[in-house]
Amino acid sequence: MICPICANATDQKYRPFCSRRCADIDLARWMSGSYAVPSDSDEDPTEAMDATDQVAGKPH
C-alpha cells in the first residue's frame, strides 16, 4: 500500500500513511475544508446549518 499523500510505502504504525507528518497533513486538509463529501441533496445549505444550530442549542 502507498501513502495517499506522498506515495511512499506505508508504515504499519501510521497506516494508511507513511509517517506522522503525512497523517497530520491529511488531518489538516480535512479540518480546513480542502476535502469535501459531495451531496446529491437538494436541501439548501443555509437551512441545514440553521437546523443544526437549533438542535445543537437544545439540551439532551
PyMOL Python script that loads the backbone (N, CA, C, O; Angstrom):
from pymol import cmd

cmd.read_pdbstr("""\
ATOM      1  N   MET A   1       0.853  -1.174   0.000  1.00  0.00           N
ATOM      2  CA  MET A   1       0.000   0.000   0.000  1.00  0.00           C
ATOM      3  C   MET A   1       0.897   1.236   0.000  1.00  0.00           C
ATOM      4  O   MET A   1       1.954   1.247   0.631  1.00  0.00           O
ATOM      5  N   ILE A   2       0.469   2.265  -0.708  1.00  0.00           N
ATOM      6  CA  ILE A   2       1.253   3.501  -0.754  1.00  0.00           C
ATOM      7  C   ILE A   2       0.525   4.620  -0.007  1.00  0.00           C
ATOM      8  O   ILE A   2      -0.702   4.625   0.094  1.00  0.00           O
ATOM      9  N   CYS A   3       1.286   5.537   0.497  1.00  0.00           N
ATOM     10  CA  CYS A   3       0.761   6.683   1.226  1.00  0.00           C
ATOM     11  C   CYS A   3      -0.026   7.574   0.257  1.00  0.00           C
ATOM     12  O   CYS A   3       0.489   7.919  -0.806  1.00  0.00           O
ATOM     13  N   PRO A   4      -1.257   7.952   0.601  1.00  0.00           N
ATOM     14  CA  PRO A   4      -2.047   8.791  -0.300  1.00  0.00           C
ATOM     15  C   PRO A   4      -1.548  10.235  -0.389  1.00  0.00           C
ATOM     16  O   PRO A   4      -1.988  10.986  -1.260  1.00  0.00           O
ATOM     17  N   ILE A   5      -0.643  10.628   0.493  1.00  0.00           N
ATOM     18  CA  ILE A   5      -0.125  11.998   0.481  1.00  0.00           C
ATOM     19  C   ILE A   5       1.143  12.102  -0.364  1.00  0.00           C
ATOM     20  O   ILE A   5       1.239  12.970  -1.232  1.00  0.00           O
ATOM     21  N   CYS A   6       2.121  11.220  -0.117  1.00  0.00           N
ATOM     22  CA  CYS A   6       3.416  11.360  -0.793  1.00  0.00           C
ATOM     23  C   CYS A   6       3.808  10.166  -1.664  1.00  0.00           C
ATOM     24  O   CYS A   6       4.843  10.207  -2.330  1.00  0.00           O
ATOM     25  N   ALA A   7       3.013   9.123  -1.668  1.00  0.00           N
ATOM     26  CA  ALA A   7       3.233   7.920  -2.487  1.00  0.00           C
ATOM     27  C   ALA A   7       4.402   7.050  -2.032  1.00  0.00           C
ATOM     28  O   ALA A   7       4.837   6.178  -2.783  1.00  0.00           O
ATOM     29  N   ASN A   8       4.922   7.264  -0.820  1.00  0.00           N
ATOM     30  CA  ASN A   8       5.924   6.354  -0.261  1.00  0.00           C
ATOM     31  C   ASN A   8       5.223   5.131   0.305  1.00  0.00           C
ATOM     32  O   ASN A   8       4.001   5.122   0.454  1.00  0.00           O
ATOM     33  N   ALA A   9       5.993   4.101   0.619  1.00  0.00           N
ATOM     34  CA  ALA A   9       5.434   2.899   1.235  1.00  0.00           C
ATOM     35  C   ALA A   9       4.876   3.247   2.617  1.00  0.00           C
ATOM     36  O   ALA A   9       5.460   4.052   3.342  1.00  0.00           O
ATOM     37  N   THR A  10       3.749   2.640   2.978  1.00  0.00           N
ATOM     38  CA  THR A  10       3.132   2.944   4.270  1.00  0.00           C
ATOM     39  C   THR A  10       3.883   2.287   5.410  1.00  0.00           C
ATOM     40  O   THR A  10       4.588   1.294   5.227  1.00  0.00           O
ATOM     41  N   ASP A  11       3.718   2.857   6.577  1.00  0.00           N
ATOM     42  CA  ASP A  11       4.276   2.327   7.820  1.00  0.00           C
ATOM     43  C   ASP A  11       3.089   1.803   8.619  1.00  0.00           C
ATOM     44  O   ASP A  11       2.096   2.510   8.787  1.00  0.00           O
ATOM     45  N   GLN A  12       3.182   0.586   9.106  1.00  0.00           N
ATOM     46  CA  GLN A  12       2.073  -0.025   9.848  1.00  0.00           C
ATOM     47  C   GLN A  12       1.604   0.867  10.993  1.00  0.00           C
ATOM     48  O   GLN A  12       0.411   0.911  11.295  1.00  0.00           O
ATOM     49  N   LYS A  13       2.520   1.568  11.624  1.00  0.00           N
ATOM     50  CA  LYS A  13       2.173   2.433  12.767  1.00  0.00           C
ATOM     51  C   LYS A  13       1.258   3.585  12.348  1.00  0.00           C
ATOM     52  O   LYS A  13       0.416   4.019  13.134  1.00  0.00           O
ATOM     53  N   TYR A  14       1.413   4.083  11.117  1.00  0.00           N
ATOM     54  CA  TYR A  14       0.652   5.254  10.660  1.00  0.00           C
ATOM     55  C   TYR A  14      -0.296   4.918   9.513  1.00  0.00           C
ATOM     56  O   TYR A  14      -0.828   5.823   8.869  1.00  0.00           O
ATOM     57  N   ARG A  15      -0.509   3.667   9.257  1.00  0.00           N
ATOM     58  CA  ARG A  15      -1.307   3.222   8.131  1.00  0.00           C
ATOM     59  C   ARG A  15      -2.617   3.960   8.028  1.00  0.00           C
ATOM     60  O   ARG A  15      -3.296   4.078   9.047  1.00  0.00           O
ATOM     61  N   PRO A  16      -3.019   4.455   6.911  1.00  0.00           N
ATOM     62  CA  PRO A  16      -2.531   4.213   5.562  1.00  0.00           C
ATOM     63  C   PRO A  16      -1.440   5.180   5.133  1.00  0.00           C
ATOM     64  O   PRO A  16      -1.116   5.251   3.947  1.00  0.00           O
ATOM     65  N   PHE A  17      -0.869   5.922   6.064  1.00  0.00           N
ATOM     66  CA  PHE A  17       0.168   6.896   5.738  1.00  0.00           C
ATOM     67  C   PHE A  17       1.550   6.314   6.015  1.00  0.00           C
ATOM     68  O   PHE A  17       1.683   5.250   6.619  1.00  0.00           O
ATOM     69  N   CYS A  18       2.577   7.035   5.559  1.00  0.00           N
ATOM     70  CA  CYS A  18       3.943   6.559   5.759  1.00  0.00           C
ATOM     71  C   CYS A  18       4.568   7.150   7.024  1.00  0.00           C
ATOM     72  O   CYS A  18       5.555   6.627   7.541  1.00  0.00           O
ATOM     73  N   SER A  19       3.983   8.242   7.515  1.00  0.00           N
ATOM     74  CA  SER A  19       4.577   8.913   8.672  1.00  0.00           C
ATOM     75  C   SER A  19       3.526   9.762   9.388  1.00  0.00           C
ATOM     76  O   SER A  19       2.421   9.977   8.890  1.00  0.00           O
ATOM     77  N   ARG A  20       3.906  10.227  10.549  1.00  0.00           N
ATOM     78  CA  ARG A  20       3.037  11.127  11.306  1.00  0.00           C
ATOM     79  C   ARG A  20       2.819  12.421  10.518  1.00  0.00           C
ATOM     80  O   ARG A  20       1.728  12.991  10.539  1.00  0.00           O
ATOM     81  N   ARG A  21       3.854  12.873   9.832  1.00  0.00           N
ATOM     82  CA  ARG A  21       3.763  14.105   9.043  1.00  0.00           C
ATOM     83  C   ARG A  21       2.657  14.002   8.000  1.00  0.00           C
ATOM     84  O   ARG A  21       1.831  14.908   7.883  1.00  0.00           O
ATOM     85  N   CYS A  22       2.631  12.916   7.248  1.00  0.00           N
ATOM     86  CA  CYS A  22       1.606  12.753   6.222  1.00  0.00           C
ATOM     87  C   CYS A  22       0.217  12.605   6.838  1.00  0.00           C
ATOM     88  O   CYS A  22      -0.761  13.108   6.285  1.00  0.00           O
ATOM     89  N   ALA A  23       0.123  11.926   7.967  1.00  0.00           N
ATOM     90  CA  ALA A  23      -1.160  11.811   8.659  1.00  0.00           C
ATOM     91  C   ALA A  23      -1.646  13.188   9.101  1.00  0.00           C
ATOM     92  O   ALA A  23      -2.834  13.492   8.993  1.00  0.00           O
ATOM     93  N   ASP A  24      -0.736  14.019   9.598  1.00  0.00           N
ATOM     94  CA  ASP A  24      -1.097  15.374  10.023  1.00  0.00           C
ATOM     95  C   ASP A  24      -1.495  16.253   8.836  1.00  0.00           C
ATOM     96  O   ASP A  24      -2.403  17.075   8.951  1.00  0.00           O
ATOM     97  N   ILE A  25      -0.828  16.085   7.711  1.00  0.00           N
ATOM     98  CA  ILE A  25      -1.198  16.840   6.506  1.00  0.00           C
ATOM     99  C   ILE A  25      -2.626  16.487   6.096  1.00  0.00           C
ATOM    100  O   ILE A  25      -3.418  17.370   5.767  1.00  0.00           O
ATOM    101  N   ASP A  26      -2.948  15.204   6.117  1.00  0.00           N
ATOM    102  CA  ASP A  26      -4.287  14.757   5.758  1.00  0.00           C
ATOM    103  C   ASP A  26      -5.328  15.329   6.717  1.00  0.00           C
ATOM    104  O   ASP A  26      -6.377  15.805   6.283  1.00  0.00           O
ATOM    105  N   LEU A  27      -5.045  15.283   8.007  1.00  0.00           N
ATOM    106  CA  LEU A  27      -5.964  15.830   9.008  1.00  0.00           C
ATOM    107  C   LEU A  27      -6.177  17.321   8.794  1.00  0.00           C
ATOM    108  O   LEU A  27      -7.305  17.807   8.882  1.00  0.00           O
ATOM    109  N   ALA A  28      -5.113  18.042   8.515  1.00  0.00           N
ATOM    110  CA  ALA A  28      -5.225  19.486   8.276  1.00  0.00           C
ATOM    111  C   ALA A  28      -6.081  19.777   7.048  1.00  0.00           C
ATOM    112  O   ALA A  28      -6.827  20.756   7.031  1.00  0.00           O
ATOM    113  N   ARG A  29      -5.981  18.944   6.032  1.00  0.00           N
ATOM    114  CA  ARG A  29      -6.810  19.137   4.838  1.00  0.00           C
ATOM    115  C   ARG A  29      -8.282  18.948   5.158  1.00  0.00           C
ATOM    116  O   ARG A  29      -9.126  19.694   4.661  1.00  0.00           O
ATOM    117  N   TRP A  30      -8.599  17.958   5.982  1.00  0.00           N
ATOM    118  CA  TRP A  30      -9.992  17.760   6.389  1.00  0.00           C
ATOM    119  C   TRP A  30     -10.476  18.939   7.218  1.00  0.00           C
ATOM    120  O   TRP A  30     -11.578  19.444   7.006  1.00  0.00           O
ATOM    121  N   MET A  31      -9.660  19.370   8.151  1.00  0.00           N
ATOM    122  CA  MET A  31     -10.078  20.451   9.056  1.00  0.00           C
ATOM    123  C   MET A  31     -10.212  21.796   8.344  1.00  0.00           C
ATOM    124  O   MET A  31     -11.020  22.631   8.750  1.00  0.00           O
ATOM    125  N   SER A  32      -9.436  22.009   7.297  1.00  0.00           N
ATOM    126  CA  SER A  32      -9.515  23.279   6.578  1.00  0.00           C
ATOM    127  C   SER A  32     -10.627  23.290   5.534  1.00  0.00           C
ATOM    128  O   SER A  32     -10.939  24.340   4.971  1.00  0.00           O
ATOM    129  N   GLY A  33     -11.221  22.139   5.274  1.00  0.00           N
ATOM    130  CA  GLY A  33     -12.285  22.067   4.283  1.00  0.00           C
ATOM    131  C   GLY A  33     -11.780  21.776   2.887  1.00  0.00           C
ATOM    132  O   GLY A  33     -12.542  21.851   1.923  1.00  0.00           O
ATOM    133  N   SER A  34     -10.501  21.443   2.764  1.00  0.00           N
ATOM    134  CA  SER A  34      -9.959  21.112   1.442  1.00  0.00           C
ATOM    135  C   SER A  34     -10.620  19.864   0.870  1.00  0.00           C
ATOM    136  O   SER A  34     -10.806  19.748  -0.341  1.00  0.00           O
ATOM    137  N   TYR A  35     -10.970  18.939   1.749  1.00  0.00           N
ATOM    138  CA  TYR A  35     -11.691  17.746   1.332  1.00  0.00           C
ATOM    139  C   TYR A  35     -13.169  18.008   1.600  1.00  0.00           C
ATOM    140  O   TYR A  35     -13.520  18.653   2.588  1.00  0.00           O
ATOM    141  N   ALA A  36     -14.015  17.518   0.739  1.00  0.00           N
ATOM    142  CA  ALA A  36     -15.449  17.665   0.941  1.00  0.00           C
ATOM    143  C   ALA A  36     -16.144  16.414   0.429  1.00  0.00           C
ATOM    144  O   ALA A  36     -15.710  15.802  -0.547  1.00  0.00           O
ATOM    145  N   VAL A  37     -17.208  16.048   1.087  1.00  0.00           N
ATOM    146  CA  VAL A  37     -18.005  14.911   0.668  1.00  0.00           C
ATOM    147  C   VAL A  37     -19.155  15.461  -0.173  1.00  0.00           C
ATOM    148  O   VAL A  37     -19.966  16.239   0.329  1.00  0.00           O
ATOM    149  N   PRO A  38     -19.237  15.070  -1.438  1.00  0.00           N
ATOM    150  CA  PRO A  38     -20.303  15.602  -2.287  1.00  0.00           C
ATOM    151  C   PRO A  38     -21.671  15.096  -1.845  1.00  0.00           C
ATOM    152  O   PRO A  38     -21.798  14.029  -1.244  1.00  0.00           O
ATOM    153  N   SER A  39     -22.668  15.875  -2.155  1.00  0.00           N
ATOM    154  CA  SER A  39     -24.032  15.526  -1.783  1.00  0.00           C
ATOM    155  C   SER A  39     -24.952  15.707  -2.980  1.00  0.00           C
ATOM    156  O   SER A  39     -24.785  16.631  -3.776  1.00  0.00           O
ATOM    157  N   ASP A  40     -25.912  14.823  -3.093  1.00  0.00           N
ATOM    158  CA  ASP A  40     -26.938  14.944  -4.133  1.00  0.00           C
ATOM    159  C   ASP A  40     -28.197  15.597  -3.583  1.00  0.00           C
ATOM    160  O   ASP A  40     -29.206  15.698  -4.281  1.00  0.00           O
ATOM    161  N   SER A  41     -28.138  16.036  -2.347  1.00  0.00           N
ATOM    162  CA  SER A  41     -29.293  16.618  -1.684  1.00  0.00           C
ATOM    163  C   SER A  41     -29.664  17.965  -2.298  1.00  0.00           C
ATOM    164  O   SER A  41     -28.796  18.764  -2.648  1.00  0.00           O
ATOM    165  N   ASP A  42     -30.952  18.195  -2.420  1.00  0.00           N
ATOM    166  CA  ASP A  42     -31.453  19.482  -2.911  1.00  0.00           C
ATOM    167  C   ASP A  42     -31.633  20.473  -1.771  1.00  0.00           C
ATOM    168  O   ASP A  42     -32.046  21.612  -1.991  1.00  0.00           O
ATOM    169  N   GLU A  43     -31.324  20.042  -0.556  1.00  0.00           N
ATOM    170  CA  GLU A  43     -31.503  20.885   0.623  1.00  0.00           C
ATOM    171  C   GLU A  43     -30.606  22.113   0.551  1.00  0.00           C
ATOM    172  O   GLU A  43     -29.448  22.034   0.142  1.00  0.00           O
ATOM    173  N   ASP A  44     -31.160  23.237   0.954  1.00  0.00           N
ATOM    174  CA  ASP A  44     -30.417  24.494   0.976  1.00  0.00           C
ATOM    175  C   ASP A  44     -29.394  24.442   2.111  1.00  0.00           C
ATOM    176  O   ASP A  44     -29.772  24.163   3.249  1.00  0.00           O
ATOM    177  N   PRO A  45     -28.115  24.700   1.840  1.00  0.00           N
ATOM    178  CA  PRO A  45     -27.088  24.633   2.888  1.00  0.00           C
ATOM    179  C   PRO A  45     -27.364  25.572   4.061  1.00  0.00           C
ATOM    180  O   PRO A  45     -27.053  25.238   5.204  1.00  0.00           O
ATOM    181  N   THR A  46     -27.933  26.724   3.795  1.00  0.00           N
ATOM    182  CA  THR A  46     -28.239  27.673   4.866  1.00  0.00           C
ATOM    183  C   THR A  46     -29.306  27.107   5.785  1.00  0.00           C
ATOM    184  O   THR A  46     -29.202  27.229   7.005  1.00  0.00           O
ATOM    185  N   GLU A  47     -30.326  26.493   5.216  1.00  0.00           N
ATOM    186  CA  GLU A  47     -31.388  25.879   6.028  1.00  0.00           C
ATOM    187  C   GLU A  47     -30.822  24.727   6.859  1.00  0.00           C
ATOM    188  O   GLU A  47     -31.192  24.557   8.020  1.00  0.00           O
ATOM    189  N   ALA A  48     -29.940  23.950   6.275  1.00  0.00           N
ATOM    190  CA  ALA A  48     -29.338  22.826   7.002  1.00  0.00           C
ATOM    191  C   ALA A  48     -28.520  23.332   8.188  1.00  0.00           C
ATOM    192  O   ALA A  48     -28.581  22.753   9.272  1.00  0.00           O
ATOM    193  N   MET A  49     -27.755  24.405   7.993  1.00  0.00           N
ATOM    194  CA  MET A  49     -26.966  24.972   9.096  1.00  0.00           C
ATOM    195  C   MET A  49     -27.868  25.530  10.187  1.00  0.00           C
ATOM    196  O   MET A  49     -27.578  25.366  11.372  1.00  0.00           O
ATOM    197  N   ASP A  50     -28.953  26.185   9.806  1.00  0.00           N
ATOM    198  CA  ASP A  50     -29.899  26.712  10.787  1.00  0.00           C
ATOM    199  C   ASP A  50     -30.516  25.586  11.608  1.00  0.00           C
ATOM    200  O   ASP A  50     -30.658  25.709  12.825  1.00  0.00           O
ATOM    201  N   ALA A  51     -30.882  24.490  10.949  1.00  0.00           N
ATOM    202  CA  ALA A  51     -31.457  23.356  11.656  1.00  0.00           C
ATOM    203  C   ALA A  51     -30.446  22.726  12.600  1.00  0.00           C
ATOM    204  O   ALA A  51     -30.801  22.306  13.701  1.00  0.00           O
ATOM    205  N   THR A  52     -29.192  22.657  12.180  1.00  0.00           N
ATOM    206  CA  THR A  52     -28.132  22.111  13.029  1.00  0.00           C
ATOM    207  C   THR A  52     -27.934  22.998  14.251  1.00  0.00           C
ATOM    208  O   THR A  52     -27.789  22.498  15.367  1.00  0.00           O
ATOM    209  N   ASP A  53     -27.927  24.300  14.046  1.00  0.00           N
ATOM    210  CA  ASP A  53     -27.767  25.235  15.162  1.00  0.00           C
ATOM    211  C   ASP A  53     -28.909  25.112  16.164  1.00  0.00           C
ATOM    212  O   ASP A  53     -28.689  25.198  17.372  1.00  0.00           O
ATOM    213  N   GLN A  54     -30.115  24.913  15.673  1.00  0.00           N
ATOM    214  CA  GLN A  54     -31.268  24.773  16.568  1.00  0.00           C
ATOM    215  C   GLN A  54     -31.160  23.511  17.407  1.00  0.00           C
ATOM    216  O   GLN A  54     -31.454  23.534  18.602  1.00  0.00           O
ATOM    217  N   VAL A  55     -30.741  22.413  16.796  1.00  0.00           N
ATOM    218  CA  VAL A  55     -30.591  21.155  17.522  1.00  0.00           C
ATOM    219  C   VAL A  55     -29.443  21.243  18.520  1.00  0.00           C
ATOM    220  O   VAL A  55     -29.553  20.748  19.642  1.00  0.00           O
ATOM    221  N   ALA A  56     -28.356  21.863  18.120  1.00  0.00           N
ATOM    222  CA  ALA A  56     -27.172  21.971  18.975  1.00  0.00           C
ATOM    223  C   ALA A  56     -27.466  22.817  20.210  1.00  0.00           C
ATOM    224  O   ALA A  56     -26.857  22.606  21.258  1.00  0.00           O
ATOM    225  N   GLY A  57     -28.373  23.753  20.104  1.00  0.00           N
ATOM    226  CA  GLY A  57     -28.691  24.623  21.229  1.00  0.00           C
ATOM    227  C   GLY A  57     -29.597  23.993  22.268  1.00  0.00           C
ATOM    228  O   GLY A  57     -29.733  24.521  23.372  1.00  0.00           O
ATOM    229  N   LYS A  58     -30.221  22.867  21.932  1.00  0.00           N
ATOM    230  CA  LYS A  58     -31.145  22.204  22.858  1.00  0.00           C
ATOM    231  C   LYS A  58     -30.396  21.199  23.721  1.00  0.00           C
ATOM    232  O   LYS A  58     -29.558  20.454  23.213  1.00  0.00           O
ATOM    233  N   PRO A  59     -30.691  21.166  25.039  1.00  0.00           N
ATOM    234  CA  PRO A  59     -30.048  20.154  25.896  1.00  0.00           C
ATOM    235  C   PRO A  59     -30.611  18.769  25.580  1.00  0.00           C
ATOM    236  O   PRO A  59     -31.753  18.631  25.141  1.00  0.00           O
ATOM    237  N   HIS A  60     -29.801  17.770  25.808  1.00  0.00           N
ATOM    238  CA  HIS A  60     -30.210  16.380  25.519  1.00  0.00           C
ATOM    239  C   HIS A  60     -31.062  15.846  26.600  1.00  0.00           C
ATOM    240  O   HIS A  60     -31.499  14.697  26.531  1.00  0.00           O
TER     241      HIS A  60
END
""", "prot")
cmd.dss("prot")
cmd.show_as("cartoon", "prot")
cmd.util.cbc("prot")
cmd.orient("prot")
